[in-house]
């Protein structure tokens, strides 16, 4: 985890049988250019629960408000639509605030989280 991370966006969605590789390929292809101009985006990881055939993306941002703006953009919305043929249901998205971060070399406390009213709720257009 990047020591500047202040928000973790967790997106979980079921993938249609046989579509995991397509989802992984699409994520690897579309995410880098999508976030390239986002200075507050830090890193992301996609994981898969083989038993439930669901993927989870954890995206780390230094500024939660930047993610909220980004997720409302036309480019983000269109990219999420590109995933739709491969998904089995709507994504569930949550925004969590980092309280304590750890690496092998350090432990740090994050500043106070933002007010609850500024948090994003789930949307079917969001992955």
C-alpha positions as CSV (number, residue, x, y, z in Angstrom):
1,X,0.0,0.0,0.0
2,X,1.3,3.4,-0.9
3,X,1.9,5.5,2.2
4,X,0.0,8.4,0.6
5,X,-3.2,6.3,0.3
6,X,-6.2,8.0,2.0
7,X,-9.0,6.1,0.3
8,X,-9.6,2.6,-0.9
9,X,-12.3,2.0,-3.5
10,X,-13.4,-1.6,-3.4
11,X,-15.4,-2.8,-6.4
12,X,-16.8,-6.4,-6.4
13,X,-18.8,-7.9,-9.2
14,X,-19.6,-11.4,-10.4
15,X,-18.2,-12.4,-13.8
16,X,-20.0,-14.5,-16.3
17,X,-18.6,-18.0,-16.6
18,X,-15.7,-18.1,-19.1
19,X,-15.3,-14.3,-19.1
20,X,-12.6,-13.9,-16.4
21,X,-9.7,-13.6,-18.9
22,X,-11.7,-11.0,-20.9
23,X,-12.3,-8.9,-17.8
24,X,-8.7,-9.1,-16.7
25,X,-7.5,-8.2,-20.2
26,X,-9.9,-5.3,-20.4
27,X,-8.9,-4.0,-17.0
28,X,-5.2,-4.2,-17.9
29,X,-5.8,-2.5,-21.2
30,X,-8.2,0.3,-20.1
31,X,-7.2,1.2,-16.6
32,X,-3.7,2.6,-17.3
33,X,-4.8,5.3,-19.8
34,X,-7.9,6.0,-17.8
35,X,-6.0,7.0,-14.7
36,X,-2.9,8.3,-16.4
37,X,-3.9,11.9,-15.9
38,X,-5.2,11.4,-12.3
39,X,-2.5,12.7,-9.9
40,X,-4.4,11.4,-6.9
41,X,-4.7,7.8,-8.2
42,X,-1.9,5.7,-6.6
43,X,-2.4,2.0,-7.5
44,X,-4.9,-0.7,-8.1
45,X,-5.1,-4.5,-7.9
46,X,-7.7,-6.9,-9.3
47,X,-8.3,-10.2,-7.5
48,X,-10.6,-13.1,-8.3
49,X,-12.5,-15.4,-6.0
50,X,-12.4,-18.6,-8.0
51,X,-15.3,-20.2,-6.0
52,X,-17.7,-17.4,-6.6
53,X,-16.3,-16.2,-10.0
54,X,-16.3,-12.7,-8.7
55,X,-13.5,-10.1,-9.2
56,X,-12.6,-7.4,-6.7
57,X,-10.7,-4.3,-7.6
58,X,-9.0,-2.3,-4.9
59,X,-8.0,1.2,-6.0
60,X,-5.9,3.4,-3.8
61,X,-6.3,7.2,-4.0
62,X,-4.6,10.0,-2.1
63,X,-7.7,12.1,-2.2
64,X,-11.2,10.6,-2.0
65,X,-12.8,13.6,-3.7
66,X,-10.6,13.1,-6.8
67,X,-12.0,9.5,-7.1
68,X,-15.6,10.8,-6.8
69,X,-14.9,13.3,-9.6
70,X,-13.2,10.7,-11.7
71,X,-15.9,8.2,-11.3
72,X,-18.5,10.7,-12.6
73,X,-16.5,11.3,-15.8
74,X,-17.7,10.3,-19.3
75,X,-14.5,8.4,-19.9
76,X,-14.9,6.3,-16.8
77,X,-18.6,5.7,-17.4
78,X,-17.9,4.5,-21.0
79,X,-15.1,2.2,-19.9
80,X,-17.4,0.6,-17.3
81,X,-20.0,0.0,-20.0
82,X,-17.3,-1.9,-21.9
83,X,-17.2,-4.4,-19.0
84,X,-21.0,-5.0,-19.0
85,X,-21.1,-7.9,-21.5
86,X,-18.7,-9.8,-19.2
87,X,-20.4,-9.2,-15.9
88,X,-23.2,-11.1,-14.1
89,X,-24.9,-8.4,-12.2
90,X,-24.2,-4.9,-11.0
91,X,-20.9,-4.0,-9.2
92,X,-20.9,-3.2,-5.6
93,X,-18.7,-0.2,-4.8
94,X,-17.6,1.1,-1.4
95,X,-15.2,3.9,-0.4
96,X,-13.2,3.3,2.7
97,X,-10.8,5.6,4.4
98,X,-7.3,4.5,5.4
99,X,-6.9,4.7,9.2
100,X,-3.6,2.8,9.6
101,X,-1.3,1.7,6.8
102,X,1.5,-0.8,6.9
103,X,4.4,-2.1,4.8
104,X,7.3,-4.3,5.8
105,X,9.2,-1.0,6.5
106,X,6.7,1.3,8.1
107,X,3.4,1.8,9.9
108,X,1.6,5.1,9.6
109,X,-1.7,6.7,10.7
110,X,-3.7,8.6,8.1
111,X,-5.3,11.9,8.8
112,X,-9.0,12.1,9.8
113,X,-11.4,10.8,7.0
114,X,-13.6,13.1,5.1
115,X,-17.3,13.7,6.1
116,X,-19.7,10.9,5.3
117,X,-21.9,13.0,3.1
118,X,-19.1,13.1,0.4
119,X,-18.8,9.3,0.1
120,X,-19.9,7.6,-3.1
121,X,-22.6,5.0,-3.1
122,X,-22.9,1.9,-5.4
123,X,-23.9,2.4,-9.0
124,X,-24.5,-0.1,-11.7
125,X,-22.2,1.9,-14.0
126,X,-19.2,1.6,-11.7
127,X,-16.5,-1.0,-11.6
